[in-house]
Amino acid sequence: MATLFSVMSWNVEHFKEDPARVGRVVEFMKQQNPDVFGLYEVEGSMVFGQLVTINKGGQNHCLLYFEIHS
């Protein structure tokens, strides 16, 4: 039996170390509730770390793909 799943791909453009923006992006992603998502133009390992920390404990099984620019 086929199973449907949702995919979200988003070029967040110059996604730098701005805690307020990280919060807004994560909140929007939670509202969309994708099964798989990709974020592009994440700039810096600190933002990546914040996203992973915020996403921990979620109910969804997500594949995280981040393109990190430094």
C-alpha positions, 0 to 999 in steps of 0.5 A: 500500500502506498503511503503519502508523505510531505516534502519541504524545500526552502532557500532561506537565503543568507540564514545567519546567526539571528535567534529571532529569525531561527525561531520564526523559521522553526515555527513556520516549519512546525506549522507546515509539519513536513515529513522531510525537509531541506534548508538551503543557504544556512550560514554557519555551524551555530545556526545549524546547531540551534536548528538541531537543538530546537527540533529535538524531541519532535514527533515527526521523523525528519530527514535533516539536510542543511547546506552550510556556508561559512 
